[in-house]
Amino acid sequence: MARVYLDWNATAPLRPEARAAMVEAMDLVGNPSSVHAEGRAAKALMERARGDLAEALGAGAADVVFVSGATEAAALALAGRGLHGAAIEHDAVRAWVTEDLAVDANGRVAVADPGTSTLQLANSETGVVQDLPGGLAVSDWTQGFGKLPVAFDWSGVEMAFVSAHKIGGPKGVGALVLRRGLDVDPRIRGGGQEMGRRSGTENLVGIAGFAAAARAAARDLAEGAWERVDKLRNILEKTLEASARETIFVGKGVSRLPNTSLMVTPGWKGETQVMQMDLAGFAVSAGSACSSGKVKASSVLRTMGLSEGDAGCALRVSLGPATTEAEVTAFAEAWIAAHDRFRRRGR
């Protein structure tokens, strides 16, 4: 079998629709800020893309701000606001908040004052989905968007942000969406692009790919693609549980993303499992792609009450609509074989 990609939460493979839209956008020579015909053509493409993304988000087009990715969007939404957050948030959020929101053993967060708080829609490592309270100041939708039905205008959230490459768009482009009537202090000043909220010539090629990916992601949701993925994830966990009874599947008792399985096998280091599975032909991770290169236990799992040792023994498998049952079965067989070797060595 060819290599199998099971790290969709780190980045999703580029969708063919996004690739085609990007190639088409490359042929447009104009700057979206120019007033001549070429500039107007570029501007028209960008605004169509903004409208398509807004529709997928359930928001108004004028409320969508294109940026370089979710990290920049987080800074734009959070910097200088003194909001409260939890230690399970992405590092791009934790950099700007006071980490004092309580987290339970299942990774669920209690928010006392939504108007002064930020809370992610879903966690990239555990897949645990949060119930977002009305009036929430900011929410990271990077992992949930495209996998869960969302409607910004009905969510009660004041600001949310997303990233293209998590839904099969290109890397290096994202968006911040704001409640109508709200605004942000620009972090990047200059020519006043993006309605004065983010200066710099827009990444037209990336934006075109982002919008195409958002349209395709909305289609997948409507057609039940993630329900099939959820069934595959459950098959995987049931198969592994039968052979590794000591393995913990984090967040299994609460709502999770349909594609995410984070397993902890005490004594078996996560990075060791990643290397063994990589050699066997499977791409998986030991946690968030932004931290998996660091040899340290997951702060998310430590916050949920796991010991330092157990938190360092996590392996994340994240599936996607293109994942097949044969690939899941092949991974399960490879992991079980490696687990059997680990147990024999431990005796």
Steps between C-alpha positions, in 0.01 A plus 500: 500500500619854424561739789186582696437854625321507838595849623214709364483721810854621430414585141251357253615396152441770239160452339493482119240778499739725691790417271291583190381830648856598590630424150223714352580786739866489401403618154356825637770765480320783677534625858158496673561859613558632145215676321578390142332202333761251615475623857121487490511141376727403790274687742192326365656157547601587856154626592334190353735294713415708807132440437551125456697474823244713684221270380687193626552674836143622524615862513478819298764562234585844640586336833774271362861621517767310306831450682806277474359226722334421831803613701479852359122497538537406867736792557265737319204389711672463837796736533459760771154384609595321823265208442478182705578159350591142585829315479354265237486780243744512210827677575397779261212576738683433826755765406235772547275384787502443873479123549253474784196316360440163663539180294349167609640150448320472167650821367181702537529865604281700737449864395364731768508826300477439123542866415854502640601151385622298204415134443589269212230314311702177495842392622756399240657228717206336676224595259280598796222738393389784727155647555554865412309739725312794353687828509841331485764760410722285274502141380759295314312307231814374326437131567122497508431692178441260215445201731203634699198704387558863597302820457685806628199731490306258724788404729495802729878525464645847445810390304623169359790399282581220255787372288494380139738207525289324762219453245707410194592851393853640467730579790564866582147641489225529759216725604356686797123545509344772716156567635334778300591840641815382675850594389861427588814706535721400206823325588644561152473860380564637156276524196174438684396180322231274644279794594787649701526197725808338348734680261703330228410380152270204538618147420262464207617153400468371856163669548363338183614159623355567846157580362499196272596278792223655713243426230619140476505462879140623521405244236671222697307595813170506313567161342588331829870445430596556864240253623687235301828622650350472849414135433858432387639665815273282713610186313861597563452556873298181547770299323784650703312468829466126450878458484618777734273511800731734691474766227291806585300675228490859616163675496310192391218570744415845362435661164804486272587586144393208281852433375722525808635227725760585765627187672727473802686174561684534833875443468510517119630842397296685240801602293612134492161396366510777238840380376395136495182576309689727262738216417196277445359753250250697709505874573365567849605740778563527870275806531464845347720561195612826657651317797564143387860582412569589863594212729259576783170373629178649367391800707142419400516157662683633805223757544243217479670328793727243336843449650809633326595145406163402358462830316824420319355172376227644278449415133250691285336346196286740298306379197340679205234448233755331273599244766390146417406208722790303349742773615353502850524121517860504378593761761330302776694188402831687494434673832390178671814323376716783638303496825557126538875555459485778760324274749745215447793733565333626816475156657 
